[in-house]
Amino acid sequence: MAARKHTAQRKRRNGARPHKIHLNIGTVIFLAVFVYLVIRLFLYFTETHVTSYQVVSGPLSSNETYTAIALREETVVYASDNGYIHYYTPDVSKIAKNSPVCSVGSSEEVSGLSEITDEQETEARKLLAEFATSYDSDRFQELNSARSSLENTLLGSSEQTLAAVGAMLAPEDGLVVYTTDGYEDCTVEDVSPDWFDQNEYQGQTHLSSDQVKTGEAVYRLVTDEKWTLAILVSDRQFAKLSTMKNIKVKFLKDGQTQNATITTSQVQGKNYAFVTLQNGMARYAKDRFLSVELVTNMNSGLKIPNTAITKKEFYQIPAAYRITGGDSNSFGVLREVLKEDGTMTTEFMELTMYADPQEELEEGESPAFYYVDMSKLEPGDVLVAENSQTKYTVRDTGKLKGVYRLNLGYAVFCPIELIDQNDEYTIIATGTAYGVDRYDQIAADASAVVENQIMK
């Protein structure tokens, strides 16, 4: 008996004992905080987030850039003999008729030159400084142009040079340019898509001491300040530019802008725009291809993202039924109501009444309809015109475009007037009744907001 009792006690000692969980207040608080954080993270990643956008003022920057070919009134002058060419006047400089431009001689060097003057030295330093400032290793041709300008400046107009044998005189007044490329005789009637392939472009810069043969080009003379830019455009661009007669052109090379006239034409199934300028030719006389921006969007106003725009449905109330009343002379309508005794009467109902900002009105003209929030009236409500027995039954609806303003901490619908739009942004008018102003905060994505939603 004693043995069995001893065995039972030993089994109890050696057997598995249940583990007790000891909970304290710290463990409970930790678990509660952990569960709360998990729930908050889940809600954060599953709910729709509202991003605000601050309304700014400015133009709609959707002007497109183009590659243009410059067409000018210009004449190519050719060498009259074999030999070495020597230029006497700086590149891209005005020259009078019968003034010496260059000569073709048997020697590679020009003999009998006078000493360099202070004016020539100053001009040479200026050319070198300009070249150093604008140097681009990817445009090696500019090095030849700079060299040509420097040589021509240092040669100057000494009496010995001007008396050189074989001096070639300018056939008429114009601008001397020491580059030729084969486009000199081209006009807008000759335009072709092949012109715009810059990989095939072969321009030649002519330098002093270059050897030439009779009949080879030595310089070109631009004889008119008026010039034209030929631009190959798409169907969409063609349709837009065809509605314009005047345009502003921005040259991306130096940021300069000029006013110009514009015409469009289709040649052999291709669309072209021709921009005619009356001045500024000398600045770009050495350039055949120019990157330009045609300023077609001149409208300015409040700039908002397209995603902020939404539509809201309202009841349409004819303008004749809007009256002023109440203690504050606010706007509203007269609505028929049924009294307890079964008779009909009218009561003034104050309402926020929107006009359609997109409706085109003459000065002093009233809109055809006002728009009233659908939560304020019921379909079938009867409105009475002031000082008249004319009645209108509420039923027709219409939609207004607008945005949700968030300034007050909740979403408020504000109607807007659209002025211009591109793929990303819209320009809206300022001063729209019940609209938005500069620096207002609006919902960047209207689809993520419902009216009167409280912002967190």
C-alpha positions as CSV (number, residue, x, y, z in Angstrom):
1,M,0.0,0.0,0.0
2,A,2.8,2.3,0.9
3,A,4.6,1.4,-2.3
4,R,1.7,2.3,-4.4
5,K,1.3,5.7,-2.7
6,H,5.0,6.4,-3.2
7,T,4.8,5.5,-6.9
8,A,1.8,7.8,-7.4
9,Q,3.6,10.7,-5.7
10,R,6.7,10.1,-7.9
11,K,4.5,10.1,-11.1
12,R,3.0,13.4,-10.0
13,R,6.4,14.8,-9.5
14,N,7.7,13.6,-12.8
15,G,4.6,14.2,-14.9
16,A,3.9,17.2,-17.1
17,R,2.7,20.2,-15.3
18,P,0.5,22.9,-17.0
19,H,2.1,26.3,-17.6
20,K,0.4,29.3,-16.2
21,I,0.2,32.6,-18.1
22,H,1.0,35.5,-15.9
23,L,-0.7,38.7,-17.2
24,N,0.1,42.1,-15.8
25,I,-1.1,45.7,-16.6
26,G,2.0,46.4,-18.9
27,T,1.3,43.3,-21.1
28,V,-2.4,44.3,-21.5
29,I,-1.5,47.9,-22.5
30,F,1.1,46.7,-25.0
31,L,-1.3,44.3,-26.6
32,A,-4.0,47.0,-26.8
33,V,-1.6,49.4,-28.5
34,F,-0.4,46.8,-30.9
35,V,-3.9,45.9,-32.0
36,Y,-4.8,49.6,-32.4
37,L,-1.7,50.2,-34.6
38,V,-2.5,47.2,-36.8
39,I,-6.1,48.5,-37.3
40,R,-4.9,52.0,-38.1
41,L,-2.4,50.7,-40.6
42,F,-5.0,48.6,-42.3
43,L,-7.4,51.6,-42.5
44,Y,-4.6,53.9,-43.8
45,F,-3.7,51.6,-46.7
46,T,-7.3,50.8,-47.6
47,E,-8.9,54.2,-47.4
48,T,-8.8,56.8,-50.2
49,H,-6.4,59.7,-49.4
50,V,-7.3,63.3,-50.4
51,T,-4.4,65.4,-51.7
52,S,-4.8,69.1,-51.7
53,Y,-3.6,71.5,-54.4
54,Q,-3.0,75.2,-53.9
55,V,-4.5,77.3,-56.7
56,V,-1.9,79.4,-58.5
57,S,-2.1,82.1,-61.1
58,G,-0.3,82.0,-64.5
59,P,-0.5,81.0,-68.1
60,L,-1.1,77.6,-69.5
61,S,2.4,76.5,-70.7
62,S,1.5,74.2,-73.6
63,N,3.3,76.0,-76.4
64,E,4.9,73.6,-78.7
65,T,8.5,73.7,-80.1
66,Y,9.3,73.2,-83.7
67,T,12.4,72.8,-85.9
68,A,12.2,75.6,-88.5
69,I,14.1,76.3,-91.7
70,A,15.1,79.9,-92.3
71,L,14.4,81.2,-95.9
72,R,15.8,84.5,-96.9
73,E,16.4,86.7,-99.9
74,E,20.1,85.8,-100.5
75,T,22.5,85.4,-103.3
76,V,25.6,83.1,-103.5
77,V,28.7,84.8,-104.9
78,Y,31.2,82.5,-106.7
79,A,35.0,82.7,-107.2
80,S,36.0,84.3,-110.5
81,D,39.4,82.6,-110.5
82,N,41.5,79.8,-109.0
83,G,43.6,80.6,-106.0
84,Y,43.4,81.3,-102.3
85,I,40.5,83.3,-100.9
86,H,41.1,86.2,-98.5
87,Y,38.2,88.0,-96.8
88,Y,38.3,91.7,-95.8
89,T,35.1,92.2,-93.8
90,P,33.9,90.4,-90.7
91,D,31.4,87.5,-91.0
92,V,27.7,88.5,-90.7
93,S,28.3,92.2,-91.3
94,K,26.5,94.8,-93.4
95,I,28.3,96.0,-96.5
96,A,27.5,98.6,-99.2
97,K,27.2,98.0,-102.9
98,N,30.6,97.9,-104.7
99,S,32.5,97.5,-101.4
100,P,35.4,95.0,-101.4
101,V,34.4,91.7,-99.7
102,C,37.3,89.3,-100.6
103,S,39.9,88.6,-103.2
104,V,41.3,85.4,-104.8
105,G,45.1,85.4,-105.1
106,S,47.9,83.0,-105.9
107,S,49.4,83.3,-102.4
108,E,48.1,81.6,-99.3
109,E,49.1,84.7,-97.3
110,V,47.9,88.2,-97.8
111,S,50.9,90.5,-98.2
112,G,51.3,94.2,-97.5
113,L,48.9,94.4,-94.6
114,S,49.1,97.3,-92.3
115,E,49.6,96.8,-88.5
116,I,46.6,95.8,-86.5
117,T,44.7,98.8,-85.1
118,D,43.4,99.2,-81.6
119,E,39.8,98.9,-82.9
120,Q,40.7,95.6,-84.6
121,E,42.3,94.2,-81.4
122,T,39.3,95.2,-79.3
123,E,36.9,93.5,-81.7
124,A,39.1,90.4,-81.8
125,R,39.1,90.2,-78.0
126,K,35.3,90.5,-78.0
127,L,34.9,87.7,-80.5
128,L,37.1,85.4,-78.5
129,A,35.2,86.2,-75.3
130,E,31.9,85.4,-77.0
131,F,33.2,82.2,-78.4
132,A,34.6,81.1,-75.0
133,T,31.2,81.8,-73.3
134,S,29.1,79.9,-75.8
135,Y,31.5,77.1,-76.7
136,D,29.9,73.7,-77.2
137,S,32.1,70.7,-78.0
138,D,29.2,69.0,-79.8
139,R,29.0,71.8,-82.4
140,F,32.5,71.8,-83.9
141,Q,31.3,73.9,-86.9
142,E,31.2,76.9,-84.5
143,L,35.0,76.7,-84.2
144,N,35.3,77.3,-88.0
145,S,32.9,80.2,-87.8
146,A,34.8,81.8,-84.9
147,R,38.1,81.4,-86.7
148,S,36.6,83.0,-89.9
149,S,35.3,85.9,-87.9
150,L,38.6,86.4,-86.1
151,E,40.6,86.3,-89.3
152,N,38.3,88.7,-91.1
153,T,38.5,91.1,-88.3
154,L,42.3,91.1,-88.1
155,L,42.6,91.5,-91.9
156,G,40.6,94.7,-91.5
157,S,40.3,97.2,-94.3
158,S,43.8,98.3,-94.9
159,E,44.6,100.1,-98.1
160,Q,47.0,97.4,-99.2
161,T,44.3,94.7,-98.8
162,L,41.6,96.7,-100.5
163,A,44.0,97.2,-103.4
164,A,44.7,93.5,-103.7
165,V,44.6,92.0,-107.1
166,G,41.3,90.2,-107.9
167,A,39.3,92.0,-105.2
168,M,35.6,91.0,-105.5
169,L,33.1,93.8,-104.8
170,A,29.6,93.4,-103.3
171,P,27.0,93.3,-106.1
172,E,24.5,95.2,-103.9
173,D,23.8,96.3,-100.3
174,G,23.4,93.4,-97.9
175,L,24.7,91.2,-95.1
176,V,27.8,89.2,-95.8
177,V,27.8,85.6,-94.5
178,Y,30.6,83.2,-95.0
179,T,28.6,80.0,-95.0
180,T,26.7,78.4,-97.9
181,D,24.5,75.3,-97.9
182,G,22.5,75.1,-101.1
183,Y,19.2,76.4,-99.6
184,E,19.9,80.0,-100.8
185,D,17.5,79.8,-103.8
186,C,14.8,77.9,-102.0
187,T,11.3,79.5,-101.5
188,V,8.1,78.5,-99.7
189,E,6.8,77.1,-103.0
190,D,9.7,74.6,-103.1
191,V,9.2,73.3,-99.6
192,S,9.8,69.5,-99.1
193,P,9.9,67.1,-96.1
194,D,13.4,66.3,-97.2
195,W,14.5,69.7,-96.1
196,F,14.0,68.9,-92.5
197,D,16.4,66.0,-92.3
198,Q,19.3,67.6,-90.5
199,N,21.4,64.4,-90.8
200,E,21.6,65.1,-94.6
201,Y,22.4,68.8,-94.1
202,Q,25.7,69.9,-95.7
203,G,26.7,73.4,-94.8
204,Q,30.1,74.8,-95.6
205,T,32.0,77.5,-93.8
206,H,34.4,79.5,-95.9
207,L,37.7,80.7,-94.3
208,S,40.5,83.0,-95.4
209,S,43.4,81.1,-97.0
210,D,41.1,78.4,-98.3
211,Q,41.9,77.3,-101.8
212,V,39.1,77.7,-104.3
213,K,38.4,77.0,-107.9
214,T,36.6,79.1,-110.4
215,G,32.8,78.9,-109.9
216,E,33.0,77.6,-106.3
217,A,30.9,79.5,-103.7
218,V,32.9,81.9,-101.5
219,Y,30.1,83.7,-99.6
220,R,26.4,84.6,-99.6
221,L,24.8,88.0,-99.5
222,V,21.5,88.4,-97.7
223,T,19.7,91.4,-99.3
224,D,16.4,91.8,-97.3
225,E,15.6,92.1,-93.6
226,K,12.3,90.2,-94.2
227,W,12.6,86.5,-93.8
228,T,10.4,83.4,-93.4
229,L,10.5,80.3,-91.2
230,A,9.1,77.1,-92.8
231,I,7.8,74.6,-90.3
232,L,6.5,71.0,-90.9
233,V,3.5,70.4,-88.6
234,S,1.1,67.7,-87.6
235,D,-2.6,67.6,-88.5
236,R,-3.6,68.8,-85.0
237,Q,-1.0,71.6,-85.1
238,F,-2.1,72.5,-88.6
239,A,-5.7,72.8,-87.6
240,K,-4.9,75.1,-84.7
241,L,-2.4,77.3,-86.5
242,S,-4.8,77.7,-89.5
243,T,-7.0,79.8,-87.3
244,M,-4.3,82.4,-86.6
245,K,-2.9,85.3,-88.6
246,N,-0.5,86.8,-86.1
247,I,1.8,84.9,-83.7
248,K,4.7,85.4,-81.3
249,V,7.8,83.4,-81.9
250,K,10.4,82.6,-79.3
251,F,13.9,81.5,-80.4
252,L,15.2,78.9,-78.1
253,K,18.8,79.7,-79.1
254,D,18.8,82.9,-77.1
255,G,15.3,83.3,-75.7
256,Q,14.5,86.3,-77.9
257,T,10.8,86.8,-79.0
258,Q,9.4,88.5,-82.0
259,N,6.0,89.2,-83.4
260,A,5.2,87.7,-86.8
261,T,2.5,86.8,-89.3
262,I,1.6,83.2,-90.0
263,T,0.0,81.3,-92.9
264,T,-0.5,77.6,-93.4
265,S,-0.5,75.5,-96.6
266,Q,-0.6,71.9,-97.6
267,V,2.0,70.9,-100.2
268,Q,2.0,67.4,-101.6
269,G,-0.1,66.1,-98.8
270,K,2.1,67.6,-96.0
271,N,1.2,70.3,-93.6
272,Y,3.3,73.4,-93.3
273,A,3.3,76.7,-91.4
274,F,5.1,79.7,-92.8
275,V,6.0,82.4,-90.2
276,T,7.1,85.7,-91.8
277,L,9.3,88.1,-89.7
278,Q,10.1,91.7,-90.6
279,N,13.3,92.0,-88.5
280,G,15.8,90.1,-86.4
281,M,17.3,88.3,-89.4
282,A,20.9,89.4,-88.7
283,R,20.9,87.6,-85.3
284,Y,20.3,84.2,-87.0
285,A,21.8,84.8,-90.4
286,K,24.3,82.0,-90.0
287,D,21.6,79.5,-88.9
288,R,19.6,77.5,-91.4
289,F,17.8,75.4,-88.8
290,L,16.3,77.1,-85.7
291,S,14.4,75.7,-82.8
292,V,11.5,77.9,-82.1
293,E,8.4,78.0,-79.9
294,L,5.2,79.3,-81.3
295,V,3.3,81.1,-78.5
296,T,-0.3,80.0,-79.2
297,N,-1.5,80.0,-75.6
298,M,-1.8,83.6,-74.4
299,N,-4.6,83.0,-71.9
300,S,-3.8,83.5,-68.2
301,G,-5.8,82.9,-65.1
302,L,-6.0,80.4,-62.2
303,K,-4.2,77.2,-63.0
304,I,-5.6,73.9,-61.7
305,P,-5.1,70.2,-62.5
306,N,-7.6,68.6,-64.8
307,T,-8.2,65.8,-62.2
308,A,-9.6,68.5,-59.8
309,I,-12.6,69.2,-62.1
310,T,-15.9,67.5,-61.4
311,K,-19.6,67.9,-62.3
312,K,-22.5,68.4,-59.9
313,E,-26.2,68.1,-60.7
314,F,-28.6,71.0,-59.7
315,Y,-32.2,71.9,-60.2
316,Q,-32.6,74.6,-62.9
317,I,-34.7,77.5,-61.8
318,P,-35.7,80.1,-64.5
319,A,-34.1,83.5,-63.7
320,A,-37.6,85.1,-63.4
321,Y,-38.2,83.2,-60.2
322,R,-35.2,84.5,-58.3
323,I,-36.1,87.3,-55.8
324,T,-34.6,89.0,-52.8
325,G,-36.1,88.8,-49.4
326,G,-35.6,87.8,-45.8
327,D,-33.9,89.9,-43.1
328,S,-30.7,90.1,-45.0
329,N,-32.1,90.8,-48.5
330,S,-30.6,87.5,-49.6
331,F,-31.5,85.7,-52.8
332,G,-34.1,83.0,-52.8
333,V,-37.5,81.9,-54.2
334,L,-41.2,82.0,-53.3
335,R,-42.5,78.5,-52.8
336,E,-46.1,77.4,-52.4
337,V,-46.8,75.7,-49.1
338,L,-50.0,74.0,-47.8
339,K,-51.3,75.5,-44.5
340,E,-52.9,73.4,-41.8
341,D,-56.3,74.7,-42.8
342,G,-55.9,73.3,-46.3
343,T,-55.3,76.6,-48.0
344,M,-52.2,77.5,-50.1
345,T,-49.8,80.3,-49.3
346,T,-46.3,81.2,-50.3
347,E,-43.1,81.5,-48.2
348,F,-39.7,83.0,-49.0
349,M,-37.0,80.4,-49.1
350,E,-33.4,81.6,-48.9
351,L,-31.2,79.7,-51.3
352,T,-27.7,79.8,-52.7
353,M,-28.3,80.2,-56.5
354,Y,-25.5,79.7,-58.9
355,A,-25.2,81.1,-62.4
356,D,-23.5,79.0,-65.0
357,P,-20.0,80.6,-65.4
358,Q,-19.8,79.2,-68.9
359,E,-22.9,80.9,-70.2
360,E,-21.9,83.8,-72.5
361,L,-23.8,86.9,-71.5
362,E,-23.8,90.5,-72.8
363,E,-23.1,93.2,-70.3
364,G,-26.1,93.7,-68.0
365,E,-27.9,90.5,-69.3
366,S,-29.3,88.0,-66.8
367,P,-28.6,84.3,-67.2
368,A,-31.4,82.0,-68.5
369,F,-31.3,79.8,-65.4
370,Y,-30.0,79.7,-61.9
371,Y,-28.8,76.4,-60.3
372,V,-30.0,75.3,-56.8
373,D,-28.7,72.5,-54.7
374,M,-31.0,69.5,-55.0
375,S,-31.0,69.0,-51.2
376,K,-32.9,72.3,-50.8
377,L,-35.9,71.6,-53.0
378,E,-38.1,68.7,-53.8
379,P,-39.2,67.6,-57.3
380,G,-42.7,68.9,-57.7
381,D,-42.3,72.0,-55.6
382,V,-44.2,75.0,-57.1
383,L,-42.4,78.3,-57.3
384,V,-44.3,81.6,-57.8
385,A,-42.8,84.6,-59.6
386,E,-42.8,87.9,-57.7
387,N,-45.7,90.3,-58.5
388,S,-47.1,87.7,-60.8
389,Q,-49.3,84.6,-60.8
390,T,-46.8,82.7,-63.1
391,K,-45.7,79.4,-61.6
392,Y,-43.0,77.0,-62.2
393,T,-42.8,73.3,-61.0
394,V,-39.3,72.2,-60.0
395,R,-38.2,69.3,-62.2
396,D,-35.5,70.2,-64.7
397,T,-31.9,69.6,-63.8
398,G,-28.5,70.6,-65.2
399,K,-24.8,70.1,-64.4
400,L,-22.1,72.7,-63.5
401,K,-18.4,72.1,-63.7
402,G,-16.5,72.9,-60.5
403,V,-14.0,71.9,-57.9
404,Y,-14.0,71.0,-54.2
405,R,-12.5,73.7,-52.0
406,L,-11.0,72.5,-48.7
407,N,-10.3,75.8,-46.9
408,L,-12.9,75.3,-44.2
409,G,-11.8,71.7,-43.4
410,Y,-14.5,70.1,-45.4
411,A,-15.3,69.8,-49.1
412,V,-17.3,72.6,-50.6
413,F,-18.4,72.6,-54.3
414,C,-17.4,75.7,-56.2
415,P,-18.4,76.4,-59.9
416,I,-15.6,77.4,-62.3
417,E,-15.4,79.0,-65.7
418,L,-13.0,77.2,-68.1
419,I,-10.7,79.4,-70.3
420,D,-8.2,77.0,-71.7
421,Q,-7.0,73.5,-71.2
422,N,-4.2,71.1,-72.1
423,D,-3.6,67.4,-71.3
424,E,-2.7,68.2,-67.6
425,Y,-3.9,71.6,-66.5
426,T,-6.8,74.0,-67.0
427,I,-6.9,77.8,-66.8
428,I,-10.1,79.1,-65.1
429,A,-11.4,82.6,-64.8
430,T,-10.9,84.7,-61.7
431,G,-13.7,86.4,-59.9
432,T,-16.3,83.7,-60.5
433,A,-19.3,84.0,-58.1
434,Y,-19.0,81.3,-55.4
435,G,-15.8,80.2,-57.2
436,V,-12.2,79.8,-56.0
437,D,-9.4,82.4,-55.6
438,R,-5.7,82.3,-55.8
439,Y,-4.0,80.3,-53.0
440,D,-7.2,78.4,-52.1
441,Q,-6.8,74.8,-51.3
442,I,-8.8,72.4,-53.5
443,A,-8.9,68.6,-53.9
444,A,-6.3,67.6,-56.4
445,D,-8.5,64.6,-57.4
446,A,-12.2,65.3,-57.3
447,S,-13.0,61.6,-57.6
448,A,-11.5,61.0,-54.2
449,V,-13.9,63.4,-52.4
450,V,-17.6,63.7,-51.7
451,E,-19.3,67.0,-51.0
452,N,-19.2,68.1,-47.3
453,Q,-16.6,65.4,-46.5
454,I,-14.6,66.4,-43.5
455,M,-10.9,66.5,-44.2
456,K,-8.7,64.6,-41.7
